[in-house]
């Protein structure tokens, strides 16, 4: 009886050692031989969803379709972000389909808005719990009465960071697409050939860049270059802040680098995007959002 009892205990101990040895590594986060236990674990969810099912937009007049349909008026139906126009095929329509986009996309952009207005817009967007938020802001921070009145780079950064924090407080995993600020100097160079556009510019559209549109004096050239430098600094901020958020994608300066021609500019003010220009912006956004890897 003692021999059998001793043998039974030895067998049980051996079996236990085998079982514990097979399971022990995984119990502390290691890998069992051959990686069998590790392969049974579910793979982590991807950090970026290329097919979000709801979209909210924040920003300024470009996202409102300003001057695309009639003079000095918003036209949100042609917005690159959430518009319903077949001539644009907005980002929301491309991602969701036309029927779903009508009920699962929202536009909180405001004509004339600056980066300081973005936190409040983000709070409005977050209330709808979108899976994707689009951001296009910064042009009005550079488009001021004078270069001295432009938003400082430090304030621009602080407000953008605040806007993202506002979103993250309620939607930590909502995705954010950030469009670069357009090349305002190129828009001036394209639009200045149109007499009607220059008359509308005099009503107060981006005076820091568009004022004295035909002047090539040293002062006018310096003013435009100062605005251009500030826009480039804003874009560097957008890229840097976005890169620190795993659910944020910057467009890699695609909007800034896009060469708007006369067909892509409003035939009312020759500065804001036309319907065709809005469609080009929608293409850039869709390409960035659906890419497997972020643009660098």
Secondary structure as UniProt FT lines:
FT   HELIX           2..27
FT   TURN            28..29
FT   HELIX           33..35
FT   HELIX           36..40
FT   TURN            50..51
FT   STRAND          55..59
FT   TURN            61..67
FT   TURN            71..72
FT   HELIX           76..78
FT   TURN            80..82
FT   TURN            86..88
FT   HELIX           91..96
FT   HELIX           98..104
FT   STRAND          105..107
FT   TURN            111..112
FT   HELIX           115..117
FT   HELIX           118..126
FT   TURN            127..129
FT   STRAND          132..136
FT   HELIX           139..142
FT   HELIX           147..149
FT   HELIX           153..170
FT   TURN            172..173
FT   STRAND          175..178
FT   HELIX           184..191
FT   TURN            192..193
FT   HELIX           195..201
FT   TURN            202..204
FT   HELIX           207..210
FT   TURN            211..214
FT   HELIX           218..243
FT   TURN            246..247
FT   STRAND          248..250
FT   TURN            252..253
FT   HELIX           254..257
FT   HELIX           262..264
FT   TURN            267..269
FT   HELIX           275..290
//
